[in-house]
Every structure is written in C-alpha cells, then in structure tokens.
Amino acid sequence: MNVNSIPSLRSTSVPLAAVLVIGLAACGDDASPPAAGDSTIPGTTTPGTTTPDTTTPDTTTPDTTTPDTGTIEHPVGADEIVLRIAYEGGFVPQEVAFLNLPTLLVTGDGRLIVQGPMIEIYPGPLLPNLQVRTISEAGIQQLLDMAAEHGLLTEREYTDPTNIADAPDTVVEISANGETYRHDAYALGLSGDGTESDELRKALADFVSEATGDWLYGENPELGPEQPYTSDSYLIRALEVGDYQGDIEPTVVDWPAAASVRLADATECAEVPAADVDSLFAEATQLTFFAEDGITYQLAAKPQLPGDAC
C-alpha cells in the first residue's frame, strides 16, 4: 500500500458631529460695589449698591454617563476568539483538511497566532510551525475598526462564482459587541485577474488583504515579537498503514503505552495531552510512523488552538 505522506503547510466608523450654538447675554448696571462694612439687608436694594446674588446654586446631578470612547467590545478570555481568518474546504485529502490552520487568529487575552515558514525538506517536521505574538488592546481595536470600515460587523450573504471548481472558502469570524459574525465566501479572489467586482466580496477580500498584509508583517508597534506557539494538548488523526512502498524508508516508533489516547480510537480525531507526547512529537517527521498493538499508524498532528476541537 502506498501511503501519501502528510504535506507540509505553507504558509470608524465615520464620526457623526452635531454643533449646537447657544448665545448667552449678561446684563448689569453701572453701580459701584458696596463699600466695606455695608450692612445692606439681603433681598433689598440700597441706592448706589448692588444686590448680592442669592440664587440657589444649581444642584443638578452631574452626568456620570461613561463617554463614548469609540472602542468596540470583544471577548477577553484566553480560549475566546476575537478574529479568525482561514481557508477551508476545497478538493484536498482528509489529512490535509484535518491539518488546516487559520492564517490569522486573535484571542481575547491578547495573543495573535499565525503560521510560520516550513523547512523546504522532505520529510519535514511532523508538527506545523505556529508562531504567537502579543497584541495590545490598541492593536485589537485597529483590527476591529478595520472590520467595521469594511462593513463586516454585520451579517452578510455572498454570491459564489460559477466558473471555479474545488476552490476553498475564505472564512472570517469576528466577535464584537456581543455578537459573532461569520463571513464565508467561496473562491474569493480566484476569478479572472484576482479582483472582485461584487461590492460585498471586494470588501471582504480587501479586509483579508489588509489584516494579513502590511498591518501584520510591517512595522506595527502594537505587536510583539514572534515566538513558537505551545499548547497543552494536540489534536491527532491516525491512519492505519500496510506495506509502505515509498522511496524513503519511514521510521517506526512505539506509541507510548502510558498515553491517555489509543491510536485505534483516533482514526477520526482525538485530543492528546501534550505531556504524553511532547518529546515524541518534537523528534518526529512526516515519515515517522507509530506502532501500537501490532498495527502501524501514520499521524496527522497539530497543536490545539483556541476554539478548535474534535
């Protein structure tokens, strides 16, 4: 049986202003102020003096309403997603679809996760290269403002081109102001010269281009340096293999007996604690096979991301 190895992945709003002009006029006489020691009775007027102002001070309760700062509310939890941009579907093997990762993921606690470059060798590492950066609240607001400018903080329906087959969907998920908006457009930017004539599709394509372009990879003081992303768990999919006939001989290692997940139970998807397999996966490649109970498996494996589950 010829087993395909797992391919490596490569990687505001317009302010509304209203102006209210109020004209105030003050009147007074030319009388001199009362001399020192003047004992004028309050409420009466003595010639040549000015009656003291005995008006009751304004006791109206001050307006304590929080001023509109222009910020957009969003989730703040470590496992909550503020923004996710991904490409999903298309005509690909199940293992490739399983390993699909977002192009950009922003979590509520201020992390920005992206795909890093992969080594151009075969077999490559078993695990994808995920990188994480910090993102400030100002940076999150920049992305949300950008989404608002392109009209993405609302529900929209997108037309699909009819002359393209087996293309992926561009998926953008945004959580803001207590709502979650999912934008799903088939074959975005893939027809003709790559430009979109439909207004809604163009707005979505422009947002994706801006968010994953210079804003992300240019000089942005709201983003910290990249570091390897680590997770407390992995998602795996085990494919049973028979006689291998590839040009490069695979390496077969034993699946840890102490692992909390059996490979026989992971033929679709399983969540494995990182503590069970960290050292094993760190050394594994795309041609590292795993033996358990006399059966050999090839794995698709990836760190578990916020919002991702079997």
MOZIKA-V851025 format. One line per field, one symbol per residue. phi: phi as a letter, one per 20 degrees, with the letter a starting at -180 (. if undefined). A space follows every 10 residues. Layout:
BEGIN
phi->???
END
This chain:
BEGIN
phi->.edfffffed e.iefddcdd ddedcddbde fffffgnfdg fgndcdgncd fgfdffgfdf fffdffffen edfbfcefed debccbdcnn ecffffffeg cffbcddfen dcdceefdfe ccfegfefed dccfcfffff fgfffffffe meeafbddfd fddcdmeeee dcdcdblmcd dddccflfmd elenedefff fffffffgff fddfgedefc fedeffcfec cfbddccddf ddfecffdff edcffgfeff ceffedfdab ddgfffcgff ffeedfdedc dblmddcddd bbffdgndbf
END
